[in-house]
Amino acid sequence: MTKTNDIAKGISRRTALKGLAVTTAMAATPFTAARAQSDVTLRWWSPQAAPAQVEAYQLQISQFEAMNPGIKVQFETTSDEGYAPQLAAAFSSGEVPDIVTHLPSFAVQSYYANGLVEPFNDVIEAIGADDYFPGANDVFRAADGNYCGTGIGNSAANMLWLRKDLMQEAGIDGAPETWDELRAAVQAMQTGGLFGAPLPYGRNSMTSLIFIGFIHQAGGQVFTPDLEVALDNDGTRNALEFYREMREYCPPGATNYSWGESLTAFVSGATATGIYTGRVLANVRDQNPSIADHVTCVRYPRVSTDVAPWTFNDFPSVFIPAQSQNIDAAKQFAAFLFNPEGYIKQLHAAPGHVLPVLRSINENPMYQDNDIILKYSAEVELMAESAAGGFNLGYESADHVSNEKAGEIIGSNVISDLVQKVVINGDNVDTALSEASQTIESIMAG
Amino acid sequence: MPSQTRTLLERRYAALGVMLIAPTVVVFCSVIVYPLLSAIYLSFFSIFTPTLEGDFVGLGNYTELLQTEVFWSSLGTTLIWTVGTLTLQILFGVGMALVLHQNIWFRSLARSLILFPYFISTVVAVLVWKWLFNDLYGIMNHFLISIGFIDFPMDYLGTMPNALISVILVGAWKYFPFVVIAVLARLQTIPDALYEAAKIDGAGPIARFFDVTLPQLRDVLVVIILLRAIWDFKEFDLIFLLTGGGPLRDTQTLPLLVYQEAFALNDMGKASAYAVVMMAIMLVFMLIYIRRTRTEDGS
C-alpha cells in the first residue's frame, strides 16, 4: 500500500497533465474522412468480454458515437479458443469485423502476411508513437516494415501465483525460483483436497502456449532465430520431463484444463499455486476474498537460475481487417480506444490482467487509483515489467524473425499433443518429438 | 379444335407445374446442390481458408487423406461414437417409451419433461455436464466419493476410455427423447386385441414384448436407427464442446477433423475432401433409408 501511494505521489502534476494532454489529443485523430460518413456501423470483435470489460467498452462506444454522429459501433464477443476459425470464416466470406482487439500478436502477423490486415502506421501515429513503452510495437512490425497492428495492452500470462499463508504453513521461506524449488514447494503444500498446481494438460491452446514457456524456461526453443524447427533439444526434453513430474500435483481434470479451469482452480482455493495473468487479482477479490490478503505472484520458475525467466505475453492487439468497408471510421475508433478515460476504465475492468502500453496511461493518477492496483502494487509492477520483456511463439526472442505460422501451429494442437503423448500416454519422447517436429515442419512448408 | 384446346390446356398445366415446382428447385439447388458441388470442387484444390486462394491438386487431397493415420483413426472413433450412442439411445428410448405408455401418475407431465434434453441447446447441455463432471466441484465425483465408491476424483473427460464413454453417454442422454417420441407414437397405434390374444395364449409380459410389441415397432425402429445414424455420424458441437477431440485424438470424429483442417490449419481443400468422403459414407445410410421408405410406401 505504502509503496503504491509513494508511486502515485511520485508522479508530478506536470507528468500527469502531459499524459492527459497527449492521450486526450488522440480524440482529434486525422481520420477526418470518416466524419463525413453517415450510417456507418462498425463491428468490433474481442475475446476479452468479462461483464466489467464489456461495460467499459460500452462507455467507449457511447463516447465515440456521441462525438461521431452517424457512426455506430456494435461489440461482438469471440473467444480465445474460437477466434481463429471465426476469423477464417469471416475472411473467406468477406463478412469481416471492422476492428478486432485482444488477439495475440502472432495471429495479426499471420493475417497481415496474407494481405488480410490494413497497415496500422497512421493509427499508431495518431495515438502517439512516442508515448508507447520502448519497443512495445516491435512485435507488430511486419516484414515489409509496416506495423500490422498495435498493442491494446500487455499481459504476463504465465506468472506463478502463490498463497503466502499456505507457504507459511508448509514452512516454505521464499518464492520458488527454480523447478526443483517449485516441485518441493507444491509437494509440501499439497494436502488432502488441496492440489499443488493447475497446470494445463488439455488438448488446447493454453497447454501449447504455457508449455512453450516451459521449453524456454529450460533454455530451449521451438525455432531458431531464422525459423528453422528446433523443437528437439535438451530444453524441450527437460521441460517434458518436468511437466510429467508435475502431473501428480495437479487436479485429475487438468488433462482437460484450459484458461478458465486453471484460473478457477487457483482462485477457488483448490490449488496452492496458479499460472495465469493478473486476472487472478480481480477474481480473488470478487469470488474468494478470504484469500485476497495471501495472494502474490512471481515470474514462473525455470530449470536453473542460469536460465533467464521467460514471460509469455500474447501482446493483445488492435487491428483492422483489410476487407472492412469502413476503414477510416475503424481507424478513428481504434485510436479513440486509447483515449484516457475509456482506456483506463477498460484496464480497470481487469486490473493487472491487461496492462497499459502507453507510458502516459501508466503514469496517470486515474489509472493508479484503483483498489487492486493499489493493494497489489508490487505484483502489478512485476507483471508490467515481465510483460514488457515478454515473448510468444510468433516472437520467441528479440533475435527471432517474426513467425507468421505461429497461429496455425497453435491451432494444430501439435504442442499440446506432444505434451499429452508424453505425459498422459507415456509415449516415447524421441518418437513424440520427431512426430511433432515433422508436423511443425509441414505447417511451415505449407 | 378439341385436340388444340387440350394441347393448350396441357401447356398451361405444364407451365403452372413448372412455376409451382420452381421455388422448390431453386431452394434445393441453392442449399443442397450448390454447396455439394462447391465442396467437391474445392476438394481438388489446396486452398488457404481466409483468402480462398490456392492451387489445383487434382486427387492429391484424397490420396493424402487415405494415407494419413489421422483419417482412419477419426473414422474409427466416428463409428464407435455412432454405434455406441445410437445403441444407448435406442435402449433408453424404447425403455422410456414403454414406461410412458403405461398408466402412471403424472404421465402427461413426464411425457413433456422427457423431451427436455432434446430441446435444450447443446451448448447449455454441455456446460451442465461439464459442471457435473468437474473434478473439483462436480456432483458426480462428490457423490461417488461420499458413498465410498472412489477415493479420489475421477477424470471423466481428459483420459481414455473415460472421455469416449462420457461423450457417448451425454450423446445418448441428449438424443434419446427423439426415440421416445417416435416409439411412443407407434406404441399408441398397436391394437389392444393383439395383446389380449397373446394373453389368452399364455404369453407373459416379456413374451408379449418380444412377440407383439417389438415386431410392431420394427418398421419405426429401422427408420429411427437410419435417421439417427446419419445425424450422429455428423455430430460436431457436442463432442467439440465436451472434449475438443481429446485426449490426443481419442474422441476426434470426422466432423472435428474437417473443422480443424478448415479453420485451425486453414486448409479448406483438404477439409472439403474429408467432408466429401464423409458424405460418401453417409450416402450408404441414406440409400438404405430411401430404399426402406420406398418399400414401406409400396407395401
Boltz contact constraints between the chains, C-beta under 6 A:
constraints:
  - contact:
      token1: [A, 85]
      token2: [B, 263]
      max_distance: 6.0
  - contact:
      token1: [A, 88]
      token2: [B, 49]
      max_distance: 6.0
  - contact:
      token1: [A, 88]
      token2: [B, 50]
      max_distance: 6.0
  - contact:
      token1: [A, 88]
      token2: [B, 263]
      max_distance: 6.0
  - contact:
      token1: [A, 88]
      token2: [B, 266]
      max_distance: 6.0
  - contact:
      token1: [A, 91]
      token2: [B, 50]
      max_distance: 6.0
  - contact:
      token1: [A, 92]
      token2: [B, 49]
      max_distance: 6.0
  - contact:
      token1: [A, 92]
      token2: [B, 50]
      max_distance: 6.0
  - contact:
      token1: [A, 92]
      token2: [B, 52]
      max_distance: 6.0
  - contact:
      token1: [A, 114]
      token2: [B, 51]
      max_distance: 6.0
  - contact:
      token1: [A, 116]
      token2: [B, 50]
      max_distance: 6.0
  - contact:
      token1: [A, 203]
      token2: [B, 244]
      max_distance: 6.0
  - contact:
      token1: [A, 203]
      token2: [B, 246]
      max_distance: 6.0
  - contact:
      token1: [A, 251]
      token2: [B, 135]
      max_distance: 6.0
  - contact:
      token1: [A, 251]
      token2: [B, 136]
      max_distance: 6.0
  - contact:
      token1: [A, 252]
      token2: [B, 135]
      max_distance: 6.0
  - contact:
      token1: [A, 252]
      token2: [B, 153]
      max_distance: 6.0
  - contact:
      token1: [A, 252]
      token2: [B, 155]
      max_distance: 6.0
  - contact:
      token1: [A, 253]
      token2: [B, 135]
      max_distance: 6.0
  - contact:
      token1: [A, 253]
      token2: [B, 155]
      max_distance: 6.0
  - contact:
      token1: [A, 253]
      token2: [B, 158]
      max_distance: 6.0
  - contact:
      token1: [A, 255]
      token2: [B, 155]
      max_distance: 6.0
  - contact:
      token1: [A, 255]
      token2: [B, 158]
      max_distance: 6.0
  - contact:
      token1: [A, 255]
      token2: [B, 159]
      max_distance: 6.0
  - contact:
      token1: [A, 255]
      token2: [B, 247]
      max_distance: 6.0
  - contact:
      token1: [A, 256]
      token2: [B, 157]
      max_distance: 6.0
  - contact:
      token1: [A, 256]
      token2: [B, 158]
      max_distance: 6.0
  - contact:
      token1: [A, 270]
      token2: [B, 136]
      max_distance: 6.0
  - contact:
      token1: [A, 408]
      token2: [B, 265]
      max_distance: 6.0
  - contact:
      token1: [A, 411]
      token2: [B, 264]
      max_distance: 6.0
  - contact:
      token1: [A, 412]
      token2: [B, 265]
      max_distance: 6.0
  - contact:
      token1: [A, 417]
      token2: [B, 248]
      max_distance: 6.0
  - contact:
      token1: [A, 420]
      token2: [B, 247]
      max_distance: 6.0
  - contact:
      token1: [A, 420]
      token2: [B, 248]
      max_distance: 6.0
  - contact:
      token1: [A, 424]
      token2: [B, 247]
      max_distance: 6.0
